[in-house]
Amino acid sequence: MEDKNAMLVSDATFSILSSFASRENATVEDVLALASKLPAVLGGREQPATALAQIVSSKPHETVRPAVAIDQSVSDDTVTCLCCGKSFTMLKRHLKAEHGLSEHEYRTMFGLDEDHLLVAPNYSIRKAEYAKRIGLGKYAREDSPSQGAAPTL
């Protein structure tokens, strides 16, 4: 039983290390630090959240060289990810799924202003016009029939 448990810990360690190492901002030192702590964490001798938090937060975020020029990252129809250079209409889901970053971490990593766009301008305009057209954001809809009136067919 102990041998099987050791094998499961070993497989889990390998899986976690490979995922962590695939992050763009992971350094060799970070991977080695995580590798030294993981067996104890997975074996139940240490709390997982504290070990991983110590490793990730021990090194402050430094600015990283972007894949494209920051001033060219936003066009009318697309927003380009500075991590990988791919273009999207919205970056939030891509940042979390592909790079494991929140919007704040992304902006901090590249030294961007808090108002740097992460959604394409034309997409925002199109969505805002649609929301206004269907009556969102109003307290009372002017076009809707009164509550007591029968619907017209």
C-alpha positions as CSV (number, residue, x, y, z in Angstrom):
1,M,0.0,0.0,0.0
2,E,2.8,2.4,0.9
3,D,4.5,1.7,-2.5
4,K,1.3,2.5,-4.4
5,N,0.9,5.7,-2.4
6,A,4.5,6.7,-3.3
7,M,3.8,6.0,-7.0
8,L,0.6,8.2,-6.9
9,V,2.6,11.0,-5.2
10,S,5.3,10.7,-7.8
11,D,2.8,10.9,-10.7
12,A,1.1,13.8,-9.1
13,T,4.4,15.6,-8.6
14,F,5.4,15.1,-12.2
15,S,2.0,16.4,-13.4
16,I,2.1,19.5,-11.2
17,L,5.7,20.3,-12.1
18,S,5.1,20.0,-15.8
19,S,2.1,22.3,-15.6
20,F,3.9,24.8,-13.5
21,A,7.0,24.7,-15.7
22,S,4.9,25.4,-18.8
23,R,3.9,28.8,-17.5
24,E,5.7,31.6,-19.4
25,N,6.9,33.4,-16.2
26,A,8.2,30.2,-14.4
27,T,11.9,30.3,-13.9
28,V,14.2,27.3,-13.2
29,E,14.5,28.4,-9.6
30,D,10.7,28.4,-9.2
31,V,10.4,24.9,-10.6
32,L,13.2,23.6,-8.4
33,A,11.7,25.2,-5.3
34,L,8.3,23.7,-6.1
35,A,9.9,20.3,-6.8
36,S,11.6,20.3,-3.4
37,K,8.4,21.1,-1.6
38,L,5.8,19.0,-3.5
39,P,6.6,15.5,-2.1
40,A,6.0,16.8,1.4
41,V,2.8,18.6,0.4
42,L,1.4,15.6,-1.5
43,G,2.4,13.2,1.2
44,G,0.2,15.1,3.6
45,R,3.0,16.6,5.8
46,E,2.4,20.2,4.8
47,Q,-0.5,22.3,3.7
48,P,-0.6,22.6,-0.1
49,A,-1.8,26.2,-0.3
50,T,0.9,27.6,1.9
51,A,3.7,25.8,0.0
52,L,2.6,26.9,-3.4
53,A,1.8,30.5,-2.3
54,Q,5.3,30.8,-0.8
55,I,6.9,29.8,-4.0
56,V,4.8,31.9,-6.3
57,S,4.8,35.0,-4.2
58,S,8.4,34.8,-3.1
59,K,9.4,36.5,-6.4
60,P,7.9,39.8,-7.3
61,H,6.4,40.2,-10.8
62,E,8.8,41.9,-13.1
63,T,7.9,43.4,-16.4
64,V,8.3,41.0,-19.3
65,R,9.1,41.7,-22.9
66,P,5.8,41.7,-24.8
67,A,5.2,39.5,-28.0
68,V,4.0,42.6,-29.9
69,A,4.5,46.3,-29.3
70,I,2.1,47.6,-26.6
71,D,0.9,50.5,-28.8
72,Q,0.0,48.0,-31.6
73,S,-1.8,45.6,-29.3
74,V,-5.2,47.2,-29.6
75,S,-6.9,47.8,-32.9
76,D,-10.6,48.5,-33.6
77,D,-11.6,44.9,-34.0
78,T,-9.0,42.9,-32.0
79,V,-6.9,43.0,-28.9
80,T,-3.6,41.1,-29.1
81,C,-2.3,39.1,-26.2
82,L,1.2,40.5,-25.2
83,C,2.2,37.0,-23.8
84,C,1.7,35.0,-27.0
85,G,0.8,37.4,-29.8
86,K,-2.6,35.9,-30.6
87,S,-5.5,38.3,-31.4
88,F,-9.0,38.1,-29.8
89,T,-12.0,40.3,-29.3
90,M,-11.7,39.8,-25.5
91,L,-8.7,38.7,-23.5
92,K,-10.0,37.8,-20.1
93,R,-10.9,34.1,-20.8
94,H,-7.7,33.6,-22.8
95,L,-5.5,35.0,-20.1
96,K,-6.9,32.8,-17.4
97,A,-7.1,29.6,-19.5
98,E,-3.8,29.8,-21.4
99,H,-1.6,31.8,-19.2
100,G,-3.1,31.5,-15.7
101,L,-3.3,35.2,-15.3
102,S,-5.9,37.6,-13.9
103,E,-6.4,40.9,-15.6
104,H,-4.5,42.7,-12.8
105,E,-1.6,40.3,-13.1
106,Y,-1.4,40.7,-16.8
107,R,-1.4,44.5,-16.6
108,T,1.2,44.4,-13.8
109,M,3.4,41.9,-15.8
110,F,3.7,44.3,-18.8
111,G,3.5,47.6,-16.8
112,L,0.2,48.6,-18.4
113,D,-2.2,51.2,-17.1
114,E,-5.3,50.2,-15.3
115,D,-7.4,51.5,-18.2
116,H,-5.5,49.5,-20.9
117,L,-8.1,47.9,-23.1
118,L,-8.6,44.1,-22.8
119,V,-11.7,44.2,-25.1
120,A,-11.8,45.3,-28.7
121,P,-13.4,48.8,-29.0
122,N,-15.8,47.9,-31.8
123,Y,-16.9,44.8,-29.9
124,S,-17.7,47.0,-26.8
125,I,-19.6,49.5,-28.9
126,R,-21.6,46.7,-30.6
127,K,-22.5,45.1,-27.3
128,A,-23.5,48.4,-25.7
129,E,-25.7,49.3,-28.7
130,Y,-27.4,45.9,-28.5
131,A,-28.0,46.3,-24.7
132,K,-29.6,49.7,-25.2
133,R,-31.7,48.5,-28.1
134,I,-33.2,45.7,-26.0
135,G,-33.8,48.0,-23.0
136,L,-31.1,46.9,-20.5
137,G,-30.0,49.5,-18.0
138,K,-33.4,51.3,-17.9
139,Y,-35.6,51.4,-14.8
140,A,-38.8,51.2,-16.8
141,R,-39.1,50.0,-20.4
142,E,-41.0,52.5,-22.5
143,D,-41.9,50.0,-25.3
144,S,-43.3,47.2,-23.1
145,P,-47.1,46.9,-22.7
146,S,-48.5,47.7,-19.3
147,Q,-48.9,44.8,-16.9
148,G,-52.7,44.8,-17.0
149,A,-53.0,45.0,-20.8
150,A,-53.4,41.9,-23.0
151,P,-50.6,41.2,-25.4
152,T,-51.1,42.1,-29.0
153,L,-50.6,39.5,-31.7
